[in-house]
Amino acid sequence: MTLREIVVTGVGLALPGADTPRELLRAVDESGVGRPYEPFDTGARIGRRGHRYKDRATQLALCAAQDALRDAALIPGDGEELTVPGGTVGVVASSNLGNLDTACLTAAAIAEDSVAGLSPMGLPNASSNVVASWAAIRFGLRGPNLMLCNGATSGLDAVHWAATLVAAGRVRRALVIGVETRNAVVEGLLSSAPGDSADDLLLDGAAALVVEGAAWACDRGARPAAVLGRYERRTALADCVRALLPDDAAPGVWFTPEGYGTPRDASATSAPVPDGVPRHDLTAAFGRASGALGVLQCAAAVGWLGTAEGRADAGDALITSGDDTTDAVAALLLSPPGRFAAAPRRPGGAAA
């Protein structure tokens, strides 16, 4: 199996202001930062029992994961029992700041009261892999389990490595999660300029995808929403885009890096994407998304592909994370499902 035969079969969201992939684009069009949305209520999605001894990042991730697994017909609408063997599903999660608050509070407790001040139930949340681990435990996903914390490109890197696991035959499908939270610790780290408002800067939410081998999706009757295209990782935005779009080819839509075009972003003048291509900066509506951005962008691209603007002949969705001010840039193409869309979805799926 090649990376060109990997499809997206499920999308899940847990963030204020958008419940579906198409609503992500509407939120960008209708509102800017400073949005009046209430924080996402994780208890309404996963129940209060799902909150015990879990930090905010894990709670949000579980909500998005549940949504994506249901959208992919890997769990039923009224339960969480997998419709496929657990060993065929892996997890790749991305978060740069998700459990930073837990790690800092744990260190502070040790400094003040030694290890005697720690709760044995809360300490596992200080693990860097806690988000991916709890997703696997909750839904019985027994395939490879990875957590990425890789800066601006982390979300797209997670999508790429999940696809690589599938292409290599390690699993037949993988759940990809991107999550970041807004709390006092993260605010203190990122709100460094006088007058910065954390509400204007930081995402508090999660997005999830199910990426799957096209053959395996077809076998269980799942209807793909998009096809994963080429992925590139370079040191400059222009080089990364040119590697995916040779000869200045135009994509159908461009999901730009966060803050694209702001004064600090010199790459805005050099990216070889024609001016007529529609472009969306999701952080304008949802705040800086850090390690969740690439997954969130893929979810929005799926929404675009499902609209009239994203018809089969409209071109691919170009997704970029990172710019010339970060240590790397990643880019990915998502294509319409095309021939992979022919298989009708059977409710509940079939074991595969």
Residue, then its C-alpha position, 0 to 999 in steps of 0.5 A: m500500500t502507498l501513501r496515495e491510497i490512504v483516505v480520511t474516513g472520519v472527522g471529529l471536533a471538540l471546540p467552541g463555535a463549530d460542530t462539523p467540518r463545514e462550520l469551521l469555514r463558516a466560523v472563519d468567515e463570520s467571526g474573528v478572534g475575540r469570539p463570544y463562544e462559550p468553552f466547549d462542554t466536554g461533559a455533555r459529550i463523554g459524560r461526567r465519568g469520563h472526566r475523573y482524574k483527567d486533565r482538560a486536554t485529555q477530556l477534549a481529545l476524548c470528545a473529538a476522538q469519539d466524534a471521529l470514530r463514530d463518523a468513521a463508523l468504527i463505533p456505533g452512535d449509541g456506544e463505544e464498542l469497536t466494530v473492528p478488532g482493536g489491534t487494527v487501529g493505532v493512535v497518533a496524537s499531537s499537542n505542544l502544550g496540552n498537559l503543561d499545566t499538569a507538569c508545572l503544578t506537579a513540579a511545584a507540588i514536589a518543590e513545596d511538599s516533596v512527593a508526599g504532596l502528589s495524588p497517585m490518581g493525578l500523577p499519570n496526567a504528567s506523562s507526555n503521552v497521556v492524551a494518546s494513551w487515554a484515547a487508546i484505553r477508552f476506545g480499546l485501540r491496541g495498535p501503535n500509540l504515539m504522541l508528537c510534540n513537534g512545534a508548529t508542524s506537529g499536527l501535520d506531522a501526526v497526520h503524516w506518521a499515522a498515514t505512514l503506519v497504515a502504508a507500512g502495514r502496522v495498522r489498517r487505520a489510525l486515529v489522529i488527534g490534535v489538542e491544545t488548551r487554554n489555562a493560566v500556565v499556558e497563558g503565562l508562557l505565551s502571553s508575553a507582550p504587554g496587553d496580550s489577551a490570552d482569550d485572543l491568542l489560544l485555542d481551547g479545543a481538539a480535532a480528530l481524524v481517522v485515516e485508513g487504507a482505502a482498501w480496508a475502508c472499502d471492505r467495511g463499506a466506509r465512505p471516504a471524505a478525502v484522499l491524503g496526498r503528498y506531504e513535504r517538510r522543509t525549512a521555508l514556506a516557499d520551498c515547501v509549497r513549490a515541492l508540492l505544487p511544481d510549476d506554480a500550479a494552483p490548489g483549489v484552496w489554501f489553509t495558511p499557517e497561523g497568523y499568515g500575513t502579519p508583520r512578523d511573517a516575512s513568508a507571506t510575500s514569498a509563498p508561490v500561491p496565486d492571489g486568486v486562490p481562496r485562503h483561510d487562517l483558522t486561527a483567526a476564528f479559533g486562536r493559536a492552535s499550535g500542535a493542534l493546527g494541522v489536524l484542525q486544518c485537515a478537518a476544515a479541508v474535509g469540510w471544504l471538499g464537501t462543498a460546491e467550491g470543493r467539487a472534484d474538478a476544483g483542485d486539491a486543498l493545500i494545508t501548510s503549518g509553520d512559516d519562515t519564523t519557525d524551525a520548519v514548515a510542513a505541507l500536505l495536499l488533500s484531494p477529493p475522494g473520487r473513485f474511493a467514494a463509490a462504496p456506500r457506508r453500511p451502518g455500524g461498519a463491518a469487522a476488518 
